[in-house]
Amino acid sequence: MKKTFTKTRLIAIASLCCIAMFSCKKDRNNTKEPLIYINNTDTAHKEFSMQLIFVGSQVFGSTGVKMAASVTEPAPADIQARFVLDTNMVSTYNTKNKTTYVAIPASAFTLANGGLFTIKKGATVSDSISLTLVNPKQLTNPKGYLIPLTIKSTNGQDNMISSTSNTLFAKVTSTTATLQLKTDSAATAGVTDQSLNITPSGNVLPNTAVTFAAYTNVSLPANVTLNIEANDGLVAAYNKQNNTSFSSMPSNSYSIVNGGAATINAGTAKSNNFEVDLNAAMFSTDSTKTYLLPLAIKGGDNSAGNLMYIRITPVVTNIKPGNLIPVGTNVDRSSWEPYATSTGSHSVLTNFEAYNVRDGDYTTYWVDDPYGAGLPQSITIPMGETDILKGLTYATGSYFGQYDFAPRQITILTSTDGITWKKQGVYSGPDSPETIVNGISFYTPVTARYLRLICTSTYALSDSWVGFSEINGVK
């Protein structure tokens, strides 16, 4: 009887112990412990993109990001953990996302504070950690780079870190663009010529601004602002390389507009214009002296794509700017025998011979052959006698109601013998081709027996159709 009681008592005690142990385990399992994780519900918190833009020798774009970790419950005390580069995740990411990123070299970036972050007591998000690319010029692989950063415990308690949401990814991609500085009209990048107009009496005429733009071979994914600055130290090297003798710019002879800045907007491959204004009054009146203004992209090297050379050459011009009708008397045109480089010969272009410019009829014209060689086209006028001319007038007209063949720019040559020609200058026509009678006035009267007008541009869309209704000499 005693033995039976003792056995029963032992079984009861053992049962109570088991119940107690089970209860403790259940309570532990119900305890909510904070879990550190990457917020997978927000892509912006788990994936970062850094777009590099290589333009010439410079790097633009994003070279750094900031990141943070989250915790499932307010931290009961300060919690520390660390972001660590985990290159094993590159292949996993590529397989899942069908990408071809390569692992970034560990030396290509830095993490602030060694990647160590803190979640303060009571907080649910850590302080931010900065990732910064080091020497991004080396990151040129067209596949792009992936930086997987996995959270690791600093005290061996990895059970406090999510096993499924513990890695964030920084993606680094790049666009490489070659750079050219050029004007719209220049055939060669990196150089533009500007005339310094000087009158026969030695006065330097004001110049218009010199403008040019930056061009890239591809459209850029983001806005890129470039800045230019003068570099007079390049004058000697340019002269040596090109066997020239340009002088440096005189003091206060130019100004760079807008601080030298121009922007290539996202989605485009050309910047707005850089502009350099010339102060003509500061230049020498010596018509043999030439100048060179080297301009370089700030922050770039001295490679060709980063440079623009403005070559300034004095030109003696005898043509006054503007549409100025010379005051005087028209010369006798009865002995004029004009001829042209070409004459309209198509079925719709009949009776457009050169002699029409001297017939006094504003409804007849000389027109070149628009189906021929194109511009330049010229008309030459043997006047039959020598006159002292103050200038010229010319008339345009309409054909089928259009003024397209009115010349926009004319080079004026004169001669006393028809063999040796002297350039008087270049005349720029009015803004509107519908200005019928136009004047070309000389600063100094010219002794001439022969005239030649060379048309280098026109208002016609094809830039190949040009002509005159009337031409007169004024003495």
Beta strands, then each sheet from edge to edge (+ up, - down):
strand 1: 36-37
strand 2: 47-55
strand 3: 58-61
strand 4: 64-67
strand 5: 70-71
strand 6: 79-85
strand 7: 102-103
strand 8: 109-111
strand 9: 116-119
strand 10: 129-133
strand 11: 145-153
strand 12: 167-177
strand 13: 179-182
strand 14: 191-198
strand 15: 210-216
strand 16: 224-230
strand 17: 247-248
strand 18: 254-256
strand 19: 261-264
strand 20: 274-278
strand 21: 291-297
strand 22: 307-316
strand 23: 339-340
strand 24: 366-367
strand 25: 377-395
strand 26: 407-415
strand 27: 422-428
strand 28: 437-458
strand 29: 467-468
strand 30: 470-474
sheet 1: 1+ 5-
sheet 2: 3+ 2- 12- 11+ 6- 9+
sheet 3: 3+ 2- 12- 11+ 7+
sheet 4: 4+ 10- 8+
sheet 5: 13+ 15- 20+ 18-
sheet 6: 14+ 22+ 21- 16+ 19-
sheet 7: 14+ 22+ 21- 17-
sheet 8: 23+ 25- 28+ 26- 27+
sheet 9: 23+ 25- 30+
sheet 10: 24+ 29-
end
